[in-house]
Amino acid sequence: MNHDLGRLPAIFKRYPKSPESLIAVLQDIQKEYQFLPSEALAETARVLEVPLSKVFSVSTFYNAFSLHPKGEKVIRICVGTTCHIRGAKQIQEQLESQLKIKAGETTPDLKFSIETVSCVGACAKAPVVIVNEKYHGPVKVSDYKKLVKGK
């Protein structure tokens, strides 16, 4: 799949052309494209003079990076112990059923992605669901409609 790489030069200009810039460059690419296109990884390796294997290794090591497009709304369901006990699995199943995707997937129209996270440190509000950067909790199974507003 070809992606418009025209935005990359502006990102590369912000940093020294060295391996030490790799993570910062990848963060900016992730922010710009919502994921790390393979073509951008290859260009990053070339510009920073870093082996492509190293760029790929860093890209897959950190959870903040994604090699696949994410939806406009990323729905993260906390499945930590407290959230699990208070119904996170049922919330996850309801969202998966309504959006017709599983955790780790994105809807074909790129509107929604569902992810599970181990713990978000908001146990007092369990179960917690984060939509983009907004925390919701405690969430009930019936709250799925407000989580996917604009579907």
Sine and cosine of phi, psi and omega as CSV:
sin_phi,cos_phi,sin_psi,cos_psi,sin_omega,cos_omega
0.00,0.00,0.77,-0.64,0.01,-1.00
-1.00,-0.06,0.71,-0.71,0.03,-1.00
-0.86,-0.50,0.48,-0.88,0.02,-1.00
-0.92,0.39,0.95,-0.30,-0.01,-1.00
-1.00,-0.02,0.13,0.99,-0.04,-1.00
-0.88,0.47,-0.31,0.95,-0.01,-1.00
-1.00,0.05,-0.19,0.98,-0.05,-1.00
-0.92,0.39,-0.68,0.73,-0.02,-1.00
-0.81,0.59,-0.63,0.77,0.02,-1.00
-0.89,0.45,-0.60,0.80,0.03,-1.00
-0.93,0.38,-0.73,0.68,-0.03,-1.00
-0.89,0.46,-0.52,0.85,0.00,-1.00
-0.89,0.46,-0.44,0.90,-0.07,-1.00
-0.96,0.27,-0.24,0.97,-0.15,-0.99
-0.75,-0.67,0.43,-0.90,0.12,-0.99
-0.88,0.47,0.57,-0.82,0.01,-1.00
-0.99,0.16,0.96,0.27,-0.03,-1.00
-0.52,-0.86,0.33,-0.94,0.00,-1.00
-0.85,0.53,-0.46,0.89,0.00,-1.00
-0.90,0.43,-0.33,0.95,-0.02,-1.00
-1.00,0.05,-0.08,1.00,-0.17,-0.99
-0.81,0.58,-0.80,0.60,-0.07,-1.00
-0.90,0.43,-0.68,0.73,0.01,-1.00
-0.88,0.47,-0.67,0.74,0.02,-1.00
-0.90,0.44,-0.71,0.70,0.01,-1.00
-0.89,0.46,-0.61,0.79,0.05,-1.00
-0.88,0.47,-0.68,0.73,0.00,-1.00
-0.93,0.36,-0.60,0.80,0.05,-1.00
-0.91,0.42,-0.69,0.72,0.03,-1.00
-0.86,0.52,-0.70,0.72,-0.01,-1.00
-0.90,0.43,-0.65,0.76,-0.05,-1.00
-0.94,0.34,-0.69,0.73,-0.12,-0.99
-0.97,-0.24,-0.15,0.99,-0.09,-1.00
0.96,0.29,0.01,1.00,0.12,-0.99
-0.23,-0.97,-0.02,-1.00,-0.01,-1.00
-0.95,-0.33,0.99,-0.11,0.03,-1.00
-0.88,0.47,0.60,-0.80,-0.03,-1.00
-0.85,0.52,-0.58,0.81,0.01,-1.00
-0.90,0.44,-0.58,0.82,0.02,-1.00
-0.94,0.34,-0.57,0.82,0.05,-1.00
-0.90,0.43,-0.68,0.73,0.01,-1.00
-0.89,0.45,-0.67,0.74,0.01,-1.00
-0.92,0.38,-0.61,0.79,0.05,-1.00
-0.88,0.48,-0.71,0.70,0.02,-1.00
-0.86,0.51,-0.69,0.72,-0.02,-1.00
-0.91,0.42,-0.75,0.66,-0.09,-1.00
-0.92,0.38,-0.67,0.74,-0.05,-1.00
-1.00,0.04,-0.03,1.00,-0.02,-1.00
0.82,0.58,0.78,0.62,0.02,-1.00
-0.86,-0.51,0.65,-0.76,0.05,-1.00
-0.85,0.53,0.64,-0.77,0.01,-1.00
-0.84,0.54,-0.57,0.82,0.02,-1.00
-0.88,0.48,-0.59,0.81,0.03,-1.00
-0.93,0.36,-0.69,0.72,0.02,-1.00
-0.87,0.49,-0.71,0.70,0.01,-1.00
-0.91,0.42,-0.67,0.74,0.00,-1.00
-0.86,0.51,-0.73,0.68,0.02,-1.00
-0.91,0.42,-0.64,0.77,-0.02,-1.00
-0.90,0.44,-0.53,0.85,-0.04,-1.00
-1.00,-0.08,-0.29,0.96,-0.02,-1.00
-0.96,0.27,-0.68,0.73,-0.10,-1.00
-1.00,-0.01,0.77,-0.64,0.00,-1.00
-0.90,0.44,-0.38,0.93,-0.02,-1.00
-0.93,0.36,-0.33,0.94,-0.03,-1.00
-0.99,-0.14,0.56,-0.83,0.05,-1.00
-0.74,-0.68,0.69,-0.73,0.05,-1.00
-1.00,-0.05,0.00,1.00,-0.02,-1.00
-0.82,-0.57,0.55,-0.84,0.01,-1.00
-0.85,0.52,0.61,-0.79,0.06,-1.00
-0.94,-0.33,0.34,-0.94,0.01,-1.00
-0.96,0.28,0.26,-0.97,0.08,-1.00
-0.86,0.51,-0.60,0.80,0.08,-1.00
-0.92,-0.39,0.88,-0.48,0.07,-1.00
-0.98,-0.19,0.89,-0.45,-0.04,-1.00
-0.98,-0.19,0.92,-0.38,-0.01,-1.00
-0.96,-0.29,0.83,-0.55,-0.01,-1.00
-0.97,-0.25,0.84,-0.54,0.06,-1.00
-0.96,0.28,0.80,-0.61,0.03,-1.00
-0.88,-0.47,0.37,0.93,0.08,-1.00
-0.89,0.46,0.17,-0.99,-0.12,-0.99
-0.79,0.62,-0.79,0.61,-0.05,-1.00
-0.90,0.44,-0.71,0.71,0.01,-1.00
-0.90,0.43,-0.64,0.77,0.02,-1.00
-0.86,0.50,-0.75,0.67,-0.01,-1.00
-0.88,0.48,-0.54,0.84,-0.07,-1.00
-1.00,-0.08,0.23,0.97,0.17,-0.98
0.95,-0.32,0.28,0.96,-0.03,-1.00
-0.85,0.52,-0.61,0.79,-0.03,-1.00
-0.89,0.46,-0.66,0.75,0.00,-1.00
-0.92,0.38,-0.60,0.80,0.06,-1.00
-0.90,0.43,-0.71,0.71,0.03,-1.00
-0.85,0.52,-0.73,0.68,-0.01,-1.00
-0.88,0.47,-0.63,0.77,0.01,-1.00
-0.91,0.42,-0.72,0.70,0.01,-1.00
-0.90,0.43,-0.68,0.74,0.02,-1.00
-0.88,0.48,-0.65,0.76,0.00,-1.00
-0.91,0.41,-0.71,0.71,-0.04,-1.00
-0.93,0.36,-0.63,0.78,-0.05,-1.00
-1.00,-0.02,-0.16,0.99,0.01,-1.00
0.87,0.50,0.60,0.80,0.11,-0.99
-0.65,-0.76,0.29,-0.96,0.06,-1.00
-0.98,-0.22,0.26,-0.97,0.08,-1.00
-0.84,0.54,0.69,-0.72,-0.05,-1.00
1.00,-0.08,-0.04,1.00,-0.03,-1.00
-0.91,-0.42,0.23,-0.97,0.02,-1.00
-0.81,-0.59,0.62,-0.78,0.04,-1.00
-0.89,0.46,0.52,-0.86,-0.02,-1.00
-0.83,0.56,-0.49,0.87,-0.01,-1.00
-1.00,0.09,0.07,1.00,0.01,-1.00
0.87,0.50,0.47,0.88,0.03,-1.00
-1.00,0.05,-0.61,0.79,-0.09,-1.00
-0.71,-0.71,0.57,-0.82,0.20,-0.98
-0.78,-0.62,0.58,-0.82,0.10,-1.00
-0.90,-0.43,0.73,-0.68,0.07,-1.00
-0.71,-0.71,0.44,-0.90,0.17,-0.99
-0.93,-0.36,0.55,-0.83,0.03,-1.00
-0.77,-0.64,0.54,-0.84,-0.11,-0.99
-0.91,0.41,-0.68,0.73,0.01,-1.00
-0.24,-0.97,0.67,-0.74,0.02,-1.00
-0.94,-0.35,0.06,1.00,0.07,-1.00
0.95,0.33,0.45,0.89,0.02,-1.00
-0.81,-0.58,0.73,0.68,-0.11,-0.99
-0.85,0.53,-0.50,0.87,0.00,-1.00
-0.90,0.43,-0.38,0.92,0.00,-1.00
-0.98,-0.22,0.21,0.98,-0.09,-1.00
-0.87,0.49,0.58,-0.81,-0.08,1.00
-0.98,0.20,0.58,-0.82,-0.10,-0.99
-0.92,-0.38,0.68,-0.73,0.12,-0.99
-0.79,-0.61,0.73,-0.68,0.02,-1.00
-0.94,-0.34,0.83,-0.56,0.08,-1.00
-0.95,-0.32,0.91,-0.42,-0.20,-0.98
0.81,0.59,-0.94,-0.35,-0.01,-1.00
-0.93,-0.37,0.11,0.99,-0.05,-1.00
-1.00,-0.10,0.82,-0.57,0.00,-1.00
-1.00,0.09,0.67,-0.74,0.07,-1.00
-0.81,-0.59,0.76,-0.65,0.05,-1.00
0.05,-1.00,0.45,-0.90,-0.15,0.99
-0.94,0.35,0.64,-0.77,-0.04,-1.00
-0.98,-0.19,0.64,-0.77,0.10,-0.99
-0.97,-0.26,0.37,-0.93,0.03,-1.00
-0.82,0.57,-0.61,0.79,-0.03,-1.00
-0.94,0.33,-0.16,0.99,-0.01,-1.00
-0.99,0.16,-0.04,1.00,-0.10,-1.00
-0.82,0.57,-0.55,0.84,-0.04,-1.00
-0.88,0.47,-0.67,0.74,-0.01,-1.00
-0.95,0.30,-0.41,0.91,0.02,-1.00
-0.96,0.28,-0.49,0.87,-0.03,-1.00
-0.94,-0.34,0.37,0.93,0.06,-1.00
-0.72,0.69,0.67,-0.74,0.03,-1.00
1.00,0.04,0.21,0.98,-0.01,-1.00
-0.84,0.54,0.00,0.00,0.00,0.00
